[in-house]
Amino acid sequence: MKKRMLALAVMSTVFSVGFVMSANAAENANQKLSQYSVDEVIVEGSRDLLPGGFVKSTSNVGIMGKKSIMETPFTKANLSEKAITAFETPGEGLTSALLNVPSVRSASSPMYNDFWIRGSRITGYQMYINGVPGLLAQTNIPTNFVGNIEVTSGPVMGVTGTTVKESAGGMVNLVSKRASGEDITKYKQTFSGKSVFGEYIDVGRRFGENKSWGLRVNAQNSSGETAIPGEKLNTRDIFINLDHVDAKSNTNLLAGYRFVNHKNGVRWFQYDKGVTKLPSAPDSKNNYSFRGQEMEYDTWLATLNHEQKLNDSWTAFANIGYSKYDLYKNYNAESSSYLVTNNNGDFKAKSWSKTFPVESYFGQLGIKGEFATGDVKHNVSLAVDKAWYNSGGAPSVSFNQSVFGNLYDKTNIVGEELPASNLGGYTARNEYWGISLADSMKYGKAELLLGVHKHNVKVDSYQWNTGAHTGSTQKSDSTSPTFALSYSPDDKVTVYANHAESFDKGARVPGSANGNILENHDEMLSPTKTKQNEIGVKYQNKGILTTLSLFNLKQAANMDVQKDGKWYRVQDGENEFKGIELTVNGKIADKWNAMGGITYLNGKVNRSASVASGTKINGTPKWNGVMSLEYQADDDFSVLGRALYFGDCTIQNERLEVPSYLTFDLGVKYKTKVSHTPVTLSAMCYNLTGKDYWITSGNTTILSNPRTFMLSAEFDL
């Protein structure tokens, strides 16, 4: 039924595009480029890209709207569509693109697209689409509908407003593709791994009087066996973006559907106390899934963004979103991971089946405007928002049979195919509401930003099968300010400093972690606060943008402690991250484009009753860096290479050491014509040397992906 619905949706969209093209063919023929009155937000042009094309020169700053990167008093990167498509890997396209930001560290696999920014974990739950939070889940995230990715390092709740899943380390906003001033009709065929074939369409048109309407349709169908023998990934999606721009308004509507079936993808490992030395990383081609391991889910989502000019100085705006994610088939190891029990690499796990539905609503209304008080120019924004976030499902169904195996034995997995699990309703209903006020005051070459967000949360628990309210209502609130000062002596240099805070409602304690049963499972820990102080300088000259920042970030620490022989998760002490981040983007020489940088991050625990002060924060390397280089021989041929380095670190409070790793990606791109049709041929190899290594995620590790090839041919019809 789901396949049939998707097919009907694709056919309907194609017919709609054809109708629009036919109805406006005559008008389009008479329209000239000089007659377009399309807002800069919609039309993508080279003036919005830094030389080299990997990074955009402007970005959204929450309720403040679009600002130049040089005018933004935060460490900010806005990855372009070129940066996204250049590093798109099957199942991990989003994380692969984000790794070009040096503050980002991967904790990803085709099963879960997780990553870390400045020491804090981010999943799809914490991300935004078109400025709307709560529309994605932790699982595989598509990128074919994404035009650019805005990455802000550090907490910025004071200017972004309510978020349903707070991320202290930074903010990631996916901006959907919109129709540009030129007609687009593209078809792309890809091949990767052992047998993953992908088909992609991208159609864009502007129509109506003065080309005020825009339609962009992106769809993909991909399935086959990945580079890991036995792992199969089947994905389909369609995203439709409709926008309208005129002299007084700017409206954008995105609607999308995503289906994923993923089999045999477990690569996540925890470590028991019997492990005294981390086992060396096994062959990354090994598949550790038991028979019947499978995840299947779909997502429906929509966003609506509207701006309405009230007069020459003031604009009203609204941001609305809805999402329904349903993990309705989930036959897996408990908590999606195995427990390694000794230094020989033996592991075990319970098999379980658990469904997980999520439904999210978001609405934000605001007003922004400009005025002056003497010589001071004000840019003021005021917004109110509310979000509803429901999650839960039936309790997990555990089975008597256990999973056993060894990291180094390819025939190691014992386990039986599982029966279907129960489908349940929502067990937690969260309501968030807040108000945000920000004022950016400019005086001469200096600018002061004052922002504050008042945040309120209410959490109610319900019985999964009856919907009856259980337990007491939990409430929390906090005020999260953001202060920033910047000074630009000329148009090439900006010096800035900021203080930003963020707030989280508190985490729910899981049933187990690191092989230990947590006695206080399902308890809600106290709300947490994160504070960051940062100073930095940005320098842009001769096509190169360089940013250097120093930061100190502190947040409440949640950790597992043992009391009377039993394990509990408690809020104890403080995590502190001191760091330096350097980024370089642009055209470094004739025919050479670069993107990347390096980050130093010293993470330690303070004021803890459970571990010694100064203990290294689990899974946090001090050094990581990335450098992507493109050699553009001419307009038709280019070579792309990337080096990724992640330093060594420790897990389980410095008990186990995880080695560093260095990997390389290499690819080529060639533009030609086939029967007068422009074609772009690409070849890419990820993990060029086939290195086997451990990726850290807190106290756990994820086995790396093997060497992976990807080929594509894109036809510009």
N, C-alpha and C positions, 0 to 999 in steps of 0.2 A: 504493500500500500504506500509506504514512504517513497519507494522508487517511482511509483506511478505518479504520486503528487509532484515529485521533483521534475519528472519528465514533462508533465503538463505545465508546470511553472516555466520551464525553459522554453517550451513551444509557444506559450502565451507571450512571453517576453520578446522572442524573435519576431512573432507576427506584429507585436506592438511597435517594435523598432522599424519594421518594414513599412507599416502604415504611416508612421511619422515621417520617414524618409520620403515616401511617395507623395504625401500631402504637402510637403514643403520643398519638393525638388525644384519647382520653378522659382520659388522665392529665394532658395539658397543660391541658385545660379546668378541671381541679380545682386545678391548681397556682396559687399566688398569688406575687406578686413578693416578699413578705416571707419566703417559704419558701426562696428561692434561697440556696444556700451556695456560690456561685461565687467563686473567688479574684479579687482586684482586677486581677490581670494579664490575666484573660480578659475581664471585663466592662468595656466602654468606657463611661465616664460623664463628665459635665461636670466633676466634681471633678478629673479627670486632665488637663483642658485649661485653658490660660490663657484669660482673656476674649478674645473674638474668634475662638477656635477654630482658629487656624492652627498653634499650637505646644502640645505637651504639656508638663506641668510635671514629669514624671518621665522617667527614661531609664536604660537598662542601662549599667553601668560594668564591662564584661568579667566576670571571675570574681567580682567583688564583688556582682553582682546589681543589682537596681533601686534607684536612689537619686533623691531630689529634685534638680532642676536646681540649686537653691540650695545643696545640700549637696555638689555635685560640683565638685572643685577644678580643672576644665578648662573651656575654652570649648566649650560644648555646645549643640546645637540638636536638638530632636526634632520634626520636621515631621509634622503630623497628616494623617489621610486627607483632610480638607478642603483642606489646602494642596496635596496631591498632585493631587486631582481638579480643583481650580480652575485649574491651569496645565498640564493634560495636553495635550501636542501630539502629533500622529501621528508615531511614530518616535522622538521625543525627550522623552517624558513624564518620564522620570527626571531628565534633566539640567535640564529646564525647572523642575521643582520644586526641585531643589538650588540653582538660581541665587538663590533667596530667602535663602540664607545668604551674607553678604557676603564671606566668605573663599573662596567657590567661584567659579571662572571657567570658562566654557564652552570646550570644544574639540570640539564635538559636531556630528553630522549624523545623518540616519536610518541611515547605514551604520555609524558608530561612535559610541557614547555615551560619549565621553571628557570629562573635566573636570580642573581643577587646584584643589588646596587649598593655600594658603600657598606657592605656587610649585612644588609637586610634582604631577606628573601621576598621575591615577587612572583606571583603566579597570575593566570588570567583573571582571577577574582579581583585583584587590585588594579587592573588596567582600565583604561578609558577608551571609548570609541566616540570620536567627534565631541569630546568634552563630557561625555556621559559615563558615569561609573557603573560597575556591577553587571555588565552585559556578557562577560565571558567566564569560562570556567578554567580549571587547572589543566585540562586535557589539551590535545592537539589544536593549535590555533592557526587559521588560514591567513595568508598574506596577499592573495591575488586581488582582493578588493582594496588594498591599502595603497594610498598615494604617497604618504610620508609618515614617519614615526617621530613624534616629539618626545625627547627624553630630558627630564629635569633631574639633576642629582641633588638629593637632599629633600627634606619635608617642605611642602609649600601649601599646606592646607589653608593658610591665612588668605590666599588669593585664588584657590581653586574651589573651595566650598566642600560640601558633604561628600564623603566617600564611604561606601558600605564595607570595604575591607581596606583598612589603612596599611600603607607601606611606608615605613619610616625612612628608607634609603633613597626614595625618589619616586617620580611619577612617569608613567609611559602612556602616551595618548596616540591611538591609531586614527589617522585622518583618512577618510574614504576618498577614492578617486572620483573626480568630477569631470564632466565634459569640458573640453578646452575649446579654443577658437578654431581648431582644425578637426575635421571628421576623422574618427578612428575606427578601423575595422581590422582587428588582428586575430589570428589563429595561431596557437603554439602547440607543438607536439613535443613531449619530453620522454626521456628514458633514463632510469637511474636504478641503482642497486642491482639485483639479479633479474628482476622482471617487472619493475614498476613503470607502467606506461601512463602518461598523463596527457590530457587534452584541455586546452584553455581557450576561452573566447573573451575578447575585450572589444566592446562596441561603444562608441561615444558620438553623440550628435548634439548640436545646438540648433534651435529652431524658434519660430515665433518672431514677432516684431523685434527688431534690433538684436536678434539672437538671445532674447532674455531667458528662454527656457533651455535647460540642459538635461540630457539623459545619458547615463553611463551604466552599462550592463557588463558584469564580470561573472563568469561561470567556469567551473572546472570539474573534471571527472578523472580520478586517478586511482589505480589499483595494481597490486602485484606484490612480489616478494622483495623486501628491502635487501640491503647489503648483508644483513644478518640472516643466515640460512634458517628458514622456517618462520620468520617474522613476516606477517602479511598485513598490509595497510591499504584500506579501501576508503576513499573520501570523495564526496560530491558536495558542491555548493553552488548557490546562485545569489548574487548581490545586485540590487537595482538602486541606483542613486539618481534622484530627480531633484534639480535645483531651479530656482527662479531668482533673477536679479534685475532690479530696475533702480531708478534714481532714489527711491525711498525705502526699499526693502531688500533683504537678502534671506532667502529661505532654502534650506537643504533637507531632503528626506532620504534616508537610507533604510532599506529593508533587505533582510537576508535570511537564508536558510543554509544549514550545514549538517551533513551526515557523516559519521565516521564509524567504521568497523575495524578494530585493531586486534589481531590475534598474535599470541606468543611474543609479548613485548617486555617481560619482566627483566630488569637489569639493576635493581635497587637492592642494596645490602646494608643490614645493620650488624653490629658486632657485640657478642656476648662477652662476659667477664673472662671466659676461658681463652680469649684471644689476647695474647701478650705482645704480639708483633703483627702489624698489618700484613696479610698475605699479599704477595706481589700480584699485580694485575694479570689475569689470565688472558688467553686468546680472545680478542674482542669479537671474533666471529662466533664464539660459543653462544648458544641459545639456551636459556635457563628456564623456559616456561614448561609447565606440566601440561599434559594432554587436556584440551578443553579450555585452556586459559584464553579469555576473550573479553573485550570491552566493546560495547556498541552504544552510541548516544547520538542525539541530534540537538540542534539549537535553532530557535527562531528569535530574531532580534530586529529592532527598529529604533532609529533615532530621528528626531526632528529638531532642527536648529533654525531659529528665526530672529532676525534683527529688523526693527522698524524705526526709521528716522522720525523723530518727533519735530525737530527743527534742525537748524544748522549746527547746534551744539549738543543736543541730547538724543540718545538712542535707547529704545527699550529692546530687551532681548528675552528669549525663552529657549531653554534646552530641555528636551523631553526624551525619555528612553524606556524601552521595554525589552525584556529578554525572558525566554523560557528554555532552560537547559534540562535535558532528561537523560541521565545515565541509567537506562532501563535494562541493560544486560552487563553484568560485571562479575565474571567468574575469575577469581584472582587469588593470589596469596594474601593473607591477612595484612592490611595496611600496605598492600602492593609491594611488599619487600620480603626478603629472606633474612634469616638470622644466622650469621657465620658463628660457629661454636668453638673453633680451635684454630691453631696456627696452620694446620694442614689444609684448611679451606673447606672443611665439611660444613654444610648448612642445613637448616630445617625451616619449616613454616607450616602453619595451618592453612588449608584451603578454605575459602569462604565465598559467599555470594552476597553482594550488597548493592541495592539500587540507590540512586542519589538524584532526586529532582531539585531544581532551583528555579525560582521565579522572582524577577526583579522589576521594579518600577522606579522611575526617577522623574522629578519635575523641578525645574528651576526658573524663576522669574526675576528679572532685574532691570536696572536702568544704569546707563553710564553717560557721562558727559564731560565737557571741558568748560572751564571758566578761569578767570584770572582775579587775583587779589593783589593789586599793585603790579610788581614785576614778577610775581610768582604765578606760574601757569599750573592749574590743577587738572588732573585727569582722574575723575572720581567714578567708582562703581559700587553699586549696592545691589545685593541679590539675596533672595530667600529661596530655600530649597527643601524638599522632602523626598525621602526614599523609603521604599518597602522592599524587604529582602527576605524571602521565605525559602527554607531549605529543610532537608531531612530525609524522609523515606523510611522504609521498613527496617527493623533491626537486622544486622548482618546474620546470615545463616552460616554457621561454622559446621564443618564436617569432621567425622571421626578420623578419616584417613588424613595423614600428614604428608607433607612434601619433604623428601630427603634428597641430598645430592652432594656433589663436591665441585669446587670451582674449576678444577683442572681435568675433570672426567667428562668427556663429551656425551657419554651415555648415562648421565647421572640422575635424571629426574624421575622420581616415582610419584604418581598421582593419578587420580581418576577423574573422568569427565563429570561435571557437577550438574545437578538438577536445577531447574529454574528457581529464582528467589521470589520473595513476596514483593509486590508493588504497594508502597505505602504513601500516605500523605505527608504533609509538612510537619516536622516536629519542633521547628523553631521559626517564629515570625518576628522579624526585627523591623523596627520603625526608627528612622533617623530624620531629624529635621534641624535646620540651622539657618543662620543669617550671617552674611559676609559683607564687610565694608572695607574698601581700599581706596587710598588717595595717593596718587603719584604726583609729587610737587616738584616742578622744575624751575630752577633759578639760575640763569646763565648757563654755565657748563656743568652744574651740579644738579642731581635729582635725588629726592628722598621719597621712598615708598613706605607707607604705613598701611598695614592690612591686618584685619582681625576676623576670626571666624568663631562664632558661638555654636557649639555642637551638642545635641541632645540625642540620647539613644534609649529605646525601650525594647526589651527582649522578653517574649512570652514563649513558654514551652507547651507542646500539645501532644496528645496520644496519637501515635502514627496511624492507627486503624480506625479510631472513633472520632478523632478531631477534638476530643475533650481537653480543656485547659488543665495543665498539670503544674504543680509548684507555684511559686510566687513570681510576680513580675519583677524583672531586674531593670533598674534605671541607672543611667550615668550621664554626666555632662562635663564639658570642659570648654575653656576658651583657648584658642590657638592663634597667637599673634605672629606676624611676619613684619620685620623691619629691614630695610635695605637702603644703602646710600651708595651712589655712584658718581664718578667725576670723569668727564671726558675733556682733556685739554685740547684735543683736536679730534678729527674724524677717524683717526687711526688707533687711538688708545682709549680704553675705558678701565678705570680702577674702581672696584666695588667691594662692599662688605655687606653681609646680611646676618640676621638672626631669625631663625624660623623654628616653629614648633608644630607638632602634630599630635593627634590624640586617637587612641584606639579603645573600643568599648571593653576590651578584655577578651582573653582567649579561653575556649572551652577545652578542658583537659581530655585527651584521648584515652582509649582503653589500655593501650600499652605503648611502650617505646623502648628501643634498644634491648628487646627481649625481656623487659620487666613489666609486670602487671602494675598499673597505676591505681592505687586504692581510691584516690579521689577523682576517678574518671567522671566525666560530665559536669564537674564543678566549673563554674565560671570564675576565672582569676580576675583580680582587680583591674580596672582600666589603667592603661599605661600612657605615659607621656614621653615624647621624643623632642630633644632640643638640639639645634645645630647652630654653630657659629662658623662663618666662612669669610675669608678675604680672598680676592683674586684680581687678576689683570687680564684684559683681552687686547690683543694686538692684531690688526688687520692691515696688510700692506702687500701690494704686488701679487694679489690673488691668493694669499695665504692667511688663514685665521688661526691664531695661536691663543690658547687659554691656559693660564696657570692659576691654580687655586689651592689654598690651604684650608682645611676644615677640621672641626672637632664636633663629633656627634655623640650624644649620650641618650640611652634609653633604658627603661626598666628591664631587668633580666628575668626570664622564666626558665627554671631548670629543674631536673629530677634529683631528688634527695632521698636518702634512706633513713627511716625512723623505725626503730624496734624491728628491724628485719624486713620492713615493708617499704615500698617505693611510692613517693608522692611527687607530683609536680607543683612547685610553689613559685611565687614571685619573690626573688631573693637577690638583692644587690643590683648592680647597674652595669650594663655593657657600654664601654666607651671606645669610640673609633677615632683615632687621629690619623689624618691622611694628607697626601699631596697628590694632585691630579694635573697632568699635563696632556693637552690635546693639540693636534696639528691637523688641519684640513685645508686642501686647496691644490693649486697647481704649483709644484715646487720647481719645475724646470720645463723647458720646451718639450712637449710630448709626454711629460711625467706628471701624474696626479697621485695624491697621497691622502690617506685618511687613517687616523689612529692616535696612539699616545700611550702613556704609562701611568700607573697608579701605585702609590705606596700607601698601605693601610695597616696600621698597628692597632689591632683589636684586643682589648683586655677586659677582665671582670674586676669591678671595684666593689668594695663594701659588702661582700658576700659572707654569710655565715656558713655556707656549704663548701666553698672552695677558697683557696688562698687568693688574696687580692693580687692582681697582676697576672693571673692565669690567662693564657691566650684563649681567645674566643674560638669555639669549635669551628673547624672547616674554613678558617679565614686566612688565606695566604697574605704575606706582607707585600709581595710584588706581583703584579700582573700587567701585561702590556699587549698591544696589538699594533701591527702596521700593515696596511693594505696599500699596495702600489700598483698603478695601472700605467703601462707603456702604450701610448696611442700612436702607432706608427703613422697612420693617416686616418681619414674619415671612415675607412672600411675595416681596418684590422687593429686589434688591440690584444695585449696580454695582461692578465690580472693575477697577482700573487698576494698571499696573506700569510703572515706569521703570527701565531698566538702563543703567549707564554703565561703560565700560571705557576707561581712559586710554591714551595713546600709549605705544609701547615700541619696542625695536629687536630685530632678529634678526641672525644671523651676526656676533656679536661687535661690535655697534654699526655694522655696515656698511650695513644697510638699516633705514629708519624705517617703522613701521606706525602709521597715524593712529588716533586715538581714535574712539569711536562712542557714540551715545546712541540707544536704541530705546524704543518704547512698546508696551504691550499693553493692550487695553481690552475689557471684556466685561460682559454683563448676565445676570441669572438671575431667573427668575420661576416661582413655584410656583402651580399651579392644579389643577383636577380635570376629568377627562374621564370621563363616565358613572360618577361616584362614585370613580374611580380617581385617587389623587394623582399628579400629573405635574410634574416639574421641567424647565423649558425653559431652555436656556443658549445663548448666542452669544458667541464670543470671536474677536478679531482680534489676531494676533501680528505684530509689526513693522508697526505701524499706518501709519507714514509710507512704508513700502516702501523703506527705506534699504538701499543696497548697501554692504557693508563686509567687511574681512578679519578673521577670527578667528585669533589666533595659537596655535600649539602648538609650543613649542620654536623650532626654526629654520624651521618650515613655517607655511603659512597655509591656512585653510579658508574658502571663499566662503560668505557668509551665506545664509540661506534668504530667499526673497521674502515679501512680505505673504501671510499665510495665515489663512483663515477656518475656523472650526470651529463647527458647530451640533450640539446634542444634545437628546434628549428621554428622560428617565428616568422609568419607570413603577414606582410602588411598589405591587406587586400584593398 
